């Protein structure tokens, strides 16, 4: 057998391995950041199956404790993290990642290539991994030019291991867990030996399960530094002069028809409902002008072609289609009972559909609805997290949430064409894309999350802290 | 004699005339190339149809001038590929091109409508690099000159003495190591690079200081580490753990130095000034000597955000607020002879500016307009001659780190 000769091309080497430098006003070390979250997080372990409500918060907390081989800069470009550099063959099938030395676990022991291998075994689409000296070799099986981006974003590729007492999981990240009360509260402490420089903060305290209204009050009285706000609270806070940070649109609110329900089998009926919806009113009134009305799955900042999907209501066409169908029976429109915005959207959609002669009965979904095959409704208001940070990364997110498929084709033309075909069936009707909204307290400095909503708390520092 | 304002403006205009059109030509070529690609895709979708209307709409951040160029290029390419662009009544198809944009770059989308059908095709177009030449007539008080830029952070940068070398050479200190560059117009050529070994992880907000000697040897001061190196035969550096103080290299009193905190980004407050006198101040980020009436006071950019003026005593004699944390003092011969350059308050997400002040009778008076930078200043150090400074800015648009020489000129 001929030896296989592969040409390895060094792609990146010697890229900055140090966190970005700063000045103008230099950061201060010290202080504890107080954060509040809407979701309750019960575990940071990706294998513990988070509920959908936790999906947004869990990666934020994981990133405090665990590192990855690669991370993304603000422009979405892969940068060294636990991997110093990487190269691949001409087909991007075999990849080699040179691992950083001198990194310590939170218990003080050194991170070894064997540790990295163990952490990633089975996590990279079950592809074979080998550690050769200080290099990790990954056989992707097929061309995978975006593997570094995957390593920087996929939920399962954090580097972690069980501690000696097996009750906790160790990381190498900028913070370690000092106190963990699942679903209620977590306290993080700065890792003095962090390979990328000790964080400026001494610690972070996170309260979970706080409603948006309560978080706003805490921001107003300055008992919280970072809070997650719904659009109405965010608008109010902004009017009061508070700093509100908004990500790019990272969540899609859509209608999803249940394909098993006989009442919605007729495509014309689904299209009639779709064409009756006034998305602009939902965006202006319910979202308080945050986010954007959309007719597409992927937000414009990710695809660049969202404008191709119309968003305006067409009541004449909706009525015409409804007339073709006859007089449809009332349909049940479900919403998550814990989601106020979803309820408001459902009410608005029902009003619009009524104008087209279609009756939608708005009803809360049953407890545990996410796990149910039959939810007892004909369509639901669905929230789907589609945050990229590249379109290639967004496609599997859309696949997971909406069962959207491009058939493994990732060229822009092909994704757009697949999206048109998918939405042409009106099984999913995109309504609005929504940003993440964070209220930022007055003593917070260097708050610079990424456009797609990734928080970088290791870079944050607090004003009025004496060194 | 100081150069006149008008002569500097003439030079700036001449430079723009020389450099500007060349830059614009390169961009036009790029648009033509991409227009050709899109035109090919459009023509493929036209099939046997040869007549069409063309409309171009811009949804991107492209400036009007660029949009006009793209429109012209597209028209020209479609015509070259056999299409005829006509009015609506004679057209077999309607082509709508939208210049859009996503996170990764520009996206040019073409919708080809004919016979009640619509075909869509698109191409990705990389964003052009930001111009490196910014034609502007600078004030005479603060002048900045771009010396070097790179993608990785720069901690400090210094020129090497010529010593018979045919071209200028530069040492660049980065967290990864130290690099030697030689001038190769229009840029720099990397000659050698050598890593700097550290026992501890870099502190967040890493800082470092480079001091070059006449014989080509150099010292590097890093938190808890000192390196010594040479450039004569080959670039080499040896590092060791060290608590040695950092020189304040200001052109002020010889031997002034201060101790840098090991795992932090500030000086711990211990300062040795003229005559070996030790001063204990609150932690500070930067220090600038202020000679006045035969004595030298020290202006320290405190870690608490206040700048304090010390006159050999532990208690400050004046406190200033509203400046950023980086200060240098330059000996200029203008005005009072010395000016302090101070950064603006803000953080790394904001652009920065430098402004010159004079300290008289414990009062700070602005003596220049702010000089703007494309991002936050990440380092500001005085040169050993005392009359210029090196400023490193992190360009927020491009992400690159840019080193500028700063000087102060007297106004006419």
Interface residues (C-beta under 8 A of the other chain):
Chain A: X14 X15 X16 X17 X18 X19 X20 X21 X22 X23 X24 X25 X26 X27 X28 X29 X73 X74 X75 X76 X102 X192 X193 X194 X195 X196 X197 X198 X199 X200 X248 X300 X301 X302 X303 X304 X305 X307 X308 X388 X389 X390 X391 X412 X413 X416 X417 X420 X445 X446 X447 X448 X451 X458 X459 X463 X466 X467
Chain B: X59 X98 X100 X101 X102 X103 X104 X106 X107 X109 X111 X120 X121 X122 X124 X151 X152 X153 X155 X174 X175 X176 X201 X202 X203 X204 X205 X206 X207 X263 X264 X265 X266 X283 X285 X303 X304 X305 X324 X325 X326 X343 X344 X345 X346 X347 X348 X349 X350 X352 X376 X377 X378 X379 X380 X392 X394 X399 X401
